Amino acid sequence: MHDHHLPHFHVRLPRGYVNDPNGPVEFGGTTHLYFQSRSHAELAVPVEWGHATSEDLVHWTLQRPAMSPVPGGADSGGCWSGNTVVDGDRVRAFYSGKVDHSPYQSILTAVSDEDGTNFSRPAQVVDDPAPEEGVTMFRDPFVWRDGSTWRMVVGAAGPGSTASMRQYGSADGLSWRFEGELARLPRTLFDGVDTGEGWECPQVIALDGREVALVSSWSHEGGPGEVLAFPVDAAPAPRRVDDGHNFYAASVMRQGSHGQVLFGWITEGRDAALWQAAGWAGAISLPRRAWLDGDRLCSEPHPAVAALRAGSGRAADDATIGAQAEIVVPAVSGTVRVRYDEDHWLDVVLDLEADTLTLDRSAAGGEAGVDTEGAVSTQAFGDRAEWAARIFIDGSVVEVFTSSGRSITSRVYPTTPPPWRVQAPAGAVVWELARAVASASEAQPVRLESLTVG
């Protein structure tokens, strides 16, 4: 039975559970995107590293898992978040090894001599925090090369609900020394946002001559919160990277032919019982390009995303669409309504005078247990002449981008399948978008020797 909620151009598994993107890296002209995955939509299944490859950032081939837990090893409970770097003619991964009943996820490294398709057994490279430090969470390394020096940050939660990015340095990527904290902040409300008692998935991206931290706020009692960003050359003033409800665990590719690229985990917006019944959960966001506006990190779809468009654009108002589409709205106030049936719809409201874009899911429908809370981006519109908003629809995934660099990532689960009808302001244009994710067997012949699992 066809599931019209399934995304077709966002990276995800045909079945199973997908969460944090890990270590996007370009190697040999190919982009490798790793991500936490489980072969079944059950959280009790240990995490492994799923793997997808692309030549253009938008058409992806799903490969066999690149890394799986080693029974009795330092990651026996799961291969959790981290990243990858090119190390000569190899790809080197740094990640968190989960061991059941251990207070920390130890920082491990593993090497691929097989073009990033399969990684070796891991080795621990950073000591766990000493008990007297009072660290209550420690995980998720992010490593990059700074000239001849290797640098690493690890997310942590410490005494007094203080979130931090612990910093390490190395000459060879194997022997690491602790160099203090790159940034720290006691839990607070900043600009109405809970900054968290700990920071997961820390990333560092270079923008406009400054280093900018991206962190995922976290707490023991509430779990995941928001993706926040702030330049590290000043006191942390974290601001949301995405104004929606379903964007978390951002991951950065710092260098490559596509420039610096940002991905995130698109979480589910429905109760676990529903996604477990469906047999799948989670997806990876579209690739994004980022920049700084003052101290605020902004983003937009990477230019490569335009390759998803199938055929020519047409007037959006009164258009009929399938479950995969892009709607581009000019700089006018008005509402884009995606009408699923007579009683259910999704609204995107542009108010140029108030400088806001609002996503309204209250009438989108779906079963009990589906989140319908709305979202608002303020200071939403810049001086971009060609468009004010771009709306991407991919089954249950909605990603909205504004001309000032704000974004809203959300989920909707209408019970009525396509075709759906669009109502939009004059000048809005819609494109159908092509399917862009296939398994290795669908995309090309796969040699048996390439199907080993690490």
N, C-alpha and C positions, 0 to 999 in steps of 0.2 A: 504494500500500500504506500503510495507516494506521500512523503512528509514535506509539505510546503514550507515548514519552518526551517528546514536544513539550509545553511548557507552554501553557496556554490562557488563564490570567488574569494571567500575568506578561507584561510588555511584552517582545516579541522580534520578529524578522523571520520571515516564513514560510520564507525561505531566506536564507542569508548569515550574517555574523558580527556579533555585538553585544558591545560591552564598555562602557567607562565611561559612566555617565549624566553629562550636562552641562547645567548651567544650567536646572533646573526653575524656571519663572517663571509667575506669574499675570498675564494681560494681557487686559483686556476681559471678565473673568469666566471666562476659559478658562485652564486650566493647560496650559502647553507644556513637554513633557519632550523634551530633546534627548539624543542618545547617540551615541557613536562606533559607526560601522557600516561594513560592507563588503558589497557586493552579492553576493559569493561567499564561501564559507567557505575563503578562502585568505588568509594573512597578507601575501602580496605585493601584494594589491589595496590602493590608497591609501585611507586613512580619510576618510569624509565624516561630516557630522552627520545622523543619522537624526532623525526628528521624529514625536512622537505627541501628541495633544491629548485633554483630558478635561474634563468639566464637574464630575465628582465624585471624582476621584483614583483611581478603580478601573475604570471603563469607558473604554477607550482606543480612539481612532481613529488608525491609522497613516497618516501623510501622506507625501508625497514628500520626499526629503532636502531639508533647509533650507539646507545649505551643502556645496559640493564644492570640491576643490582647483582652484586657478587654474593652468593650465599656464604654467610659467615664472615663477610668482609666489612670494610669500613663504610659501605653504602648498602648493607644488607636490607635496610628498611626503606630504601628508595634513593634514586639519583635525583636530587633536588636542584634548586636554581643556581645558576652561575653564568659564565660566558665562555667564549673561545677567542683565541688569538692565533695568528699565523706565526709559527716558530720555524723559520727556515723553510724546509720542504715538507713540514708537518703542520697539522692543526692540533693545538694544545687546548684542552678544556680545563677550566677551574670550576668547581661546583661544590655544593653542600651534600655531604654524605650523611644520610639519616640512619641511625642505629636505634632500634626500639629501646626505650627506657634510658637513653642517654640524655643528659640535660642540654646538650648542644648538637648542632649539625657540624661536623668537622669539615675543614676546608681541604679538599682533595684536588689532585690533578691527574689527568689521564691524557694519553697521546694517541692521535690517529696517524698512522703511516699509510692509510688507505684512502686518501683524498677526502677525509672527513666523514667516511661512511661507517667506520667502526673504531671504537676506542679501546685502549689497553686496560688492564687492571689498574685501579687507582692507587695513589700514594698520598699520604697526608703531608701537607707542606707548611701549615701554620698551626702552632699550638693552640689548643682550646684555652679560653680565658681561665685564669687562676680563680679558685673559689672566693678568695678574699676581695676580688674586684666587684663582686655583687652583680655580675652580668646575668640577666635572666633570659636573654635571647641573643643568639649569635649565629648568623648564617648569610648566605648569598654573596659570594665574592664577585667582584667585577674587576677585571685586569686589563691593562692597556700598556703599550710601549710608549715611553717618553724619551726619545733619543735612544741612548744605550741603556737606559734604566727601565726596569719593569715596575709598575705601580699597581697597587691593589687597594680597594676599599671593601669592607665587610659591614653588613648591617648589624646593629645591636640595640638592645634595651638595657639600661643600667639603673643604678640606685636613684631614687627620687623620680621614677618614671621619666628618665632622661634618654631620649633617642640620640643615636650617634652613628657616624660613619668612621669606623676604625681604619687607620691607614697603615699600609705596609710597603716596603721597598725591597727590591731584589736586583742583583746584577745578572742573574741567569734564569730567573723564573722558577727556581727550585728551592733556594735558600732565602728565606724571607725574614726581615727584621721589622718589629713593631715601631712605628714612627708617630704614635699619638693619634689624635682624632682630627680628621679633616673638617668635620662639623659636628656640633652637638646642640641639642635644644630640649630643655625640660618641657614636658607636655603642657600645651597651652591651646587656647583658641586664637588663631590669627586670621583676621578678616573673615571670621565666622566659621573657620575650618579647624577641626581637631587635628593637631599636628602629630598625635600618636605618642605612645610611650616607647615605641621602638620603630625603627625604619628597616623594612625589608627591601630586597632587590635594589640596592643603591647602584646608581649609574653616574658616570661623569661624561659630559659632552662638551666639546669646545665650540663656542659660538661667539663671533665678533670679538675675538681676542680674549675671551673670558672663559673660565671653566664653570660649568653649570651642573649642579647636582640634581638628579631626579631620584626621589625616594618614594616608597609605598608605605604610608602610615599604617601602624598596626598596634593592637593592644591585646593583652592577655584575655580580657573579658569579651571584647568585641571582634577580635580577629582583624581581617583586612579592612582598610579604610579608603583612602584616596591616594592617587599619584600626585605628588607635590614636587615643585621645582624651585630652586633658588641659586643665584650665583654664590660661589664659595669664597669670594674675595670680600664678603661683607657679612655682618651678623645675619643668620638665617631668617628670612622672611618668606616662608613657604606659601606658594599659591597653587591652586589646582591646575593641573595640566589638561584635564577634561572635565566638563561640567555635568556629564551624565552620571548614570548609576552603575555602569557596567564596563568600566575601563580600569585595569589594575595591572601591576607588575610590569611596568614599562621596561623595554630592553633596547639598547642602542648599538648600532653598528657604526663605529667611530670613523672608519675609513674604507675606501673602495671606490670603484668607478662610478657608483651612484651617489657619491657624497655621503654625508652622515644621515643615517636612516633610523627612524624610531618606530618600534612596534609595541603593542600592548596585548594583554589578555582580555578578551571580551567575555565577561562572566555571564552566567545565566540569570534571567530575571523571573524564574519560576521555582517553585518548591522542588526539593530533591526528589520527591516521589514522582513528579511529572517527568523530569529528565531521566530518571532511572527507568521509567516505563518506556520512554522513547528510545533508550539505549545509547544516547549520545549527549554530550554537554561540552560547552566551551568552544571558542574559536580564537584566532589571532587576528588582530586589527589589520586594516590596510596599512601599507607603509606610509610614513609621514616624514615630511621635511620640517625642520624646526628652525626658529630664529628668536632673537631677543628683542623685545620692545621695552626699553628701560631695564627693569629687573624681572619682567614677566616673560616666561617662555611661551611662545606661540607656535602653532603648527598648522600644516595644511596637507592635503593629499600629495604624495610624491608625484612629480610630473609623469612618471611611468604609468600611473593609474589610468591615464587617458587611453591606453592600449586596450582596456577592457571594453570600450564602447563598440557595439556591433551595429554597423550601418550608420545612417544619418540621424541627426537629432530632429525632433519634430515638436510642434507646439504641445506644451504639457497640459494646458487646460482642456478638459474633456477627453484626454487620452486614456486609452486602456493599456495597462501594463501587466507584465508577469511579475514574478517574485524577485527578479533581479533587475534593478533599474537605477539610473542616476538622474536627478532633477536639478537643473541649474536655474537659480532665481536671480533676476536682475536687481538693481538697487531701487526697489520700490517696497512700500509697506503693503502687507497683505498676508493671506493665509494660503499655504499649500495643504490641501487635504487629500490624503490617500484613503479613498472610501472602499472598505472591504465588502460591505453589503449595506442595505438600507439603514441599519441601526448601528453600525460600527465603523469607526474611522480613526485615523491618526492625523493630528494637526501640527504643522510647523508654522509658527506665527512670527513674521518679521515686522518690527515696529522701528522704523528708521528714526523717528523723532525721539523715542525713548532710548534708542540705541540698544535694543534688546532683541534676542531671538528666543522663543519659547517652544519647547517640545511638549505637547499635550497628548498623553496616552490614555486619558480617563475614559474614552469611549472606544478604545481599540479592541475590547472584547478579550476572549480567552477563558480558559477554565479557572475555577477557584484556585488560588495559590499563585496567581500571576501578578507581578508588581505593576501598578498603573500610575505611580507617582510621576509628576511632571518634572521638567528641568528648565533652567533659564540661564542663558549666557548674557552678561552685561558687557558694555563697551564692545558690542558685537561687530560693528561695521567700520571698515577702514575706507581708504580712498580708492580701492580697486574699482575700476570702471566697468569691467566686463561681467562681474557677478558679485552678489551680496551673500549668497549661500549656495552650497552644494550638498545635496541630500543623496546618500547612498542607501539603497534598500537591497538586502540580500537575505530573503526568507525572513527570519525573525530578527536579523541584525539591522540596526539603523545607525549610521554614522553621519552626523551633520557637521559641516565646517562653515565658518563665517569668514567674511573678507578681512577681518582684523586678526584672524588666527585663533579664534576660540573654537571649541569643538564640543559636541555632545554625542556620546556613545551610549546606546540604549538597546533594549530588546522589546519586541512586541510579539504576541502569539495569537493572531486572529484565527478563529475557528473556520472562517470561510476561505477556501483556497482561491488563487487567482482564476480568472482575470479580475484585476482591481481597477478602479477608475480614479483619475486624478482631477482635482480642481485646483487651479493655480492662477496667480496674477498674469496679466498680459506680458508677453516677452519671455516667460519661463519656458525652458526647453527640456525635453526628456530623451534619454537614450536607453535602449535595452542594453544590458551588460551580459557578456558571454561568460559561460562557465570557465573557470580558470584553475581548478585544482583536480588533479587526476592521480591515480596510483601509478607506481612504476610500471606495472604490467599493462596499464592502459596507454601510458605515454610512449613507451619504447620497450623493445625486448630487454629482459634483465638476465644477466649471466648468473648462473647458480652460485658462483663463488662470491658474488656481491651481496648475497642474502644472509651472511653471517650476522649474528647478534652479539654485541659486546657484553 
